[in-house]
Amino acid sequence: MKKVVKFGGSSLASAEQFKKVGNIIRADESRRYVVPSAPGKRFNEDTKVTDMLYGCYGVAEKGNNFSDLLSAIKDRYNEIINGLGLELSLDEEFKTIEKQFKEKAGKDYAASRGEYLNGIIMANYLGYEFIDSAEVIFFKEDGTFDADYTNEVLGKRLESVERAVIPGFYGAYQDGRVKTFSRGGSDITGSIVAKAAGVDIYENWTDVSGFLVADPRIIHNPETITTITYKELRELAYMGATVLHEDAIFPVRKAGIPINIRNTNKPDDEGTMIVESTCRQSKYTITGIAGKKGFVSLSIEKDMMNSEIGFVRKVLQAFETQGISIEHVPSGIDTMTVFVHQEEFESHEQQVLSDIHRMTNPDHIEVETDLALIAVVGRGMKSMRGTAGRIFSALAHANVNVKMIDQGSSELNIIIGVKNSDFEKAIKAIYDIFVLVQI
């Protein structure tokens, strides 16, 4: 068996955390490829190294003296090196970084050095080969990830390497310029390495024991999801559940490789298995609940709307012209409602309203702000009667007014719209009815 193991920033924030990671890797011979993040926070008031690098480069970009800021970053790494008792110096690496900062190598280069340096330390600590991600992970000129070329190059490289450390978060263009994924992109790197190496499992180690049924900031000590499908995870991740970067799913999903979310601080916990499909039934009717605040709805009314060809297209075109993405479009015979992010909409609202009036001549348009969307997701809902009824009942008992309900054709999720002020109350009510009150 072969495994890729990715460790997040909180798992590698200090020498003490490095030792925990080392013990985890050495405890299983199949953990052959390691993808580290940059050091995260050691305590609540601490600063992540990636943020320190962004700040340092910002000063350098303006032509100001950044030596003290760079020294502070170097101290963070030396603290780890000394704590591990390693005979390792990063002096030459920091000289190169200083030179590149002065030459304004770019924010992507600056941010990537967090993972790059941590990768060097990790490889030295484990006795593994270090592979610079800029040599094996590639982006096209338009900035999109080049999956096919990366899989070919990285796959060949790993064929001859028994054990290796490949830093997360970045790769490079064909000309060698460093390019990063979006924040949290080390998850994506782990998935890319897992596919290229053809491993059996991709273990993603973080500071929680798997995926939780609901946000622990809202629900005290929520239940852990033992098994979740890629489709369910996509729905929850899109609506704000953030244990795993949502784009990390695609490479392993295509290869049929499961992801195991584990806790570095509680390595004996089984965590959550993310799989393509499963015969295992969910412990509850639902798998998880997630949501976001900050939406606005536009309800467009017009008699005989359903018989007017092209009406919906014209409405959506008004948003497209202003570069606004659509979240949900529930509709009736003479009405349709469009949900969009309020932040995106506010600066373009009059143009959108004007275009809708001009192109569709509606009877009435109503705008409602400060809305939240909640996704109730679960493969078990398809075979369980009365799921929507239980949700409505729970929300009614909690005095939450439902603004919108939209069920996907796959019957995998139900989206509920409520006021921002009712967001937490609604999630608690739904969690209670499905998890605490079982029938």
Secondary structure by P-SEA (a helix, b strand, c coil): cbbbbbbcccccccaaaaaaaaaaaaacccccbbbbccccccccccccaaaaaaaaaaaaaacccaaaaaaaaaaaaaaaaaaacccccaaaaaaaaaaaaaacccaaaaaaaaaaaaaaaaaaaacbbbbcccccbbbccccccaaaaaaaaaaaaaccccbbbbbcccccccccccccccccaaaaaaaaaaaaacccbbbbbccccccccccccccccccccccccaaaaaaaaaaccccccccccccccccbbbbbbbbccccccccbbbcccccccccccccccccccbbbbbbbbbcccccccaaaaaaaaaaaaacccccbbbbcccbbbbbcccccccccaaaaaaaaaacccccbbbbbcbbbbbbbcccccccccaaaaaaaaaaaaaccccccccccccccbbbbbbcccaaaaaaaaaaaacccccc
